[in-house]
Amino acid sequence: MFAARVFVAAVAVFAFTAAGFAQAPKADPKKEDKKVSGVLPQFWKQLGLTDKQVQEVYKIQGKYNDEIDTLEAKVKELKEKMSKERAEVLTAEQKKRLEEILKEKAGTGDKKDK
């Protein structure tokens, strides 16, 4: 159970970090002079970047956003498939007990002394 919590926490950190990068729009190579907007990674505003550096960072982020979004969607799909397949291993009684355990851990179920 501890490993699962660590994994979930790691995924959450990745998701929040990636979210900052995912907000920058793609740069249009035909409009090199036009300013692009986006969000700098956490703490980068404290680095004293020039406007040119900021624009370069936004363009770099934009270059990778579609691929990152595609990969994140694939990871989500694979996790859902894995979860479904794992659940198929359990008996009906085990599935019911797992549901009870998860409700207890989430604070929505009855607390049982075991």
C-alpha positions, 0 to 999 in steps of 0.5 A: 500500500505504501508503494502505491501511495508513493507512486500516486504522489510521484504521478501527482508531482509529474502532473503538476509540473507538466501542467505548467509546461502544457499551458504555453501555446505552440510557437508558429515558426512563420511568426518569429517576430510575434510574441508568444505567451505562456507560463514559466516553470516554477521559480523561473521568474526569480531568475531575471530572464530577459524578454528574449529568454522568456520567449525562447522558453515559451517556444521550446515548451510549445514545441513539445506540448502536443507530444507530451499530451499524447504520451500522458493520454497513453499513460492514462489509458495504460493505467486504466487497462492495468487496473481493469486487468488486475481487478479481473484477478480478484474474486467477487468477495475480494472485490467487495472487500477491496471496495470497503477498504478503499472507502475506509481509507477515503473516510467514506466508509464504516470503520471496522476494528480488525 
